């Protein structure tokens, strides 16, 4: 079964790392379905039923996005609010359609990894800052598996580093 990779990037044209990750994923069309929310819904009017069917049809789901202002893009939050509905994703009479599905995050962070430490500039790790996603996916009984990150995209995004990281991203997804 293919892995669903949901891309949530408001300016994918200018992205170096996210575009390269997608190029790597697209080398394996039999393994990955790349699902770009901004391309599909430029007006941000989500086809909830379509999104729910996609989730139901996949056992592994990656949400790929840039991490800025210490959070996800607003469209990802909107997607979570609208697609993970009561009765479908959670609730006393729910079928828990995400139950046992392996969920992970693919994150690009402009900030260096050393700054995401208790002793670093921002005092919190990326794992701590992504805890709301972990809790959200546990709440809907999904099998949350952590995240893969590219740190320092603002200062350390060399072609070699991006290419190596893209291969590591595929390995991370395959190991889920």
RAVEN-V321012 format. One record per pair of residues at least 24 apart in sequence whose C-alpha atoms are under 8 Angstrom apart, sorted by the first residue. I is the first residue (numbers start at 0). J is the second residue. If there is no record, write none. Layout:
BEGIN
I&J ; I&J
END
This chain:
BEGIN
0&30 ; 0&57 ; 0&58 ; 1&29 ; 1&30 ; 1&31 ; 1&32 ; 1&57 ; 1&58 ; 1&59 ; 2&30 ; 2&31 ; 2&32 ; 2&57 ; 2&58 ; 2&59 ; 2&60 ; 2&61 ; 3&31 ; 3&32 ; 3&33 ; 3&34 ; 3&53 ; 3&54 ; 3&57 ; 3&59 ; 3&60 ; 3&61 ; 4&31 ; 4&32 ; 4&33 ; 4&34 ; 4&60 ; 4&61 ; 4&62 ; 4&63 ; 5&33 ; 5&34 ; 5&35 ; 5&36 ; 5&60 ; 5&61 ; 5&62 ; 5&63 ; 6&33 ; 6&34 ; 6&35 ; 6&36 ; 6&37 ; 6&62 ; 6&63 ; 6&64 ; 7&35 ; 7&36 ; 7&37 ; 7&62 ; 7&63 ; 7&64 ; 7&65 ; 7&72 ; 7&74 ; 7&75 ; 8&35 ; 8&36 ; 8&37 ; 8&63 ; 8&64 ; 8&65 ; 8&72 ; 9&37 ; 9&72 ; 15&156 ; 16&107 ; 16&149 ; 16&152 ; 16&156 ; 16&161 ; 16&165 ; 17&63 ; 17&64 ; 17&65 ; 17&107 ; 19&161 ; 19&162 ; 19&165 ; 20&165 ; 20&168 ; 23&165 ; 23&166 ; 23&169 ; 24&169 ; 43&74 ; 45&78 ; 45&81 ; 47&81 ; 47&82 ; 48&82 ; 50&82 ; 51&82 ; 54&96 ; 54&97 ; 55&96 ; 55&97 ; 57&100 ; 58&99 ; 58&100 ; 58&101 ; 59&100 ; 59&101 ; 59&102 ; 59&175 ; 60&100 ; 60&101 ; 60&102 ; 60&103 ; 61&102 ; 61&103 ; 61&104 ; 61&105 ; 61&172 ; 62&102 ; 62&103 ; 62&104 ; 62&105 ; 63&104 ; 63&105 ; 63&106 ; 64&104 ; 64&105 ; 64&106 ; 64&107 ; 65&106 ; 65&107 ; 65&108 ; 66&106 ; 66&107 ; 66&108 ; 66&109 ; 67&108 ; 67&109 ; 69&128 ; 70&128 ; 70&129 ; 88&139 ; 89&138 ; 89&139 ; 95&139 ; 95&140 ; 97&139 ; 97&140 ; 97&141 ; 98&139 ; 98&140 ; 98&141 ; 98&142 ; 99&140 ; 99&141 ; 99&142 ; 100&141 ; 100&142 ; 100&143 ; 101&141 ; 101&142 ; 101&143 ; 101&144 ; 101&175 ; 102&136 ; 102&141 ; 102&142 ; 102&143 ; 102&144 ; 102&145 ; 103&143 ; 103&144 ; 103&145 ; 103&146 ; 103&147 ; 104&145 ; 104&146 ; 104&147 ; 105&146 ; 105&147 ; 105&148 ; 105&168 ; 106&146 ; 106&147 ; 106&148 ; 106&149 ; 107&148 ; 107&149 ; 107&150 ; 107&152 ; 108&148 ; 108&149 ; 108&150 ; 108&151 ; 108&152 ; 109&150 ; 109&151 ; 109&152 ; 109&153 ; 109&154 ; 110&150 ; 110&151 ; 110&152 ; 110&153 ; 111&150 ; 111&151 ; 111&152 ; 112&150 ; 112&151 ; 144&175 ; 147&171
END
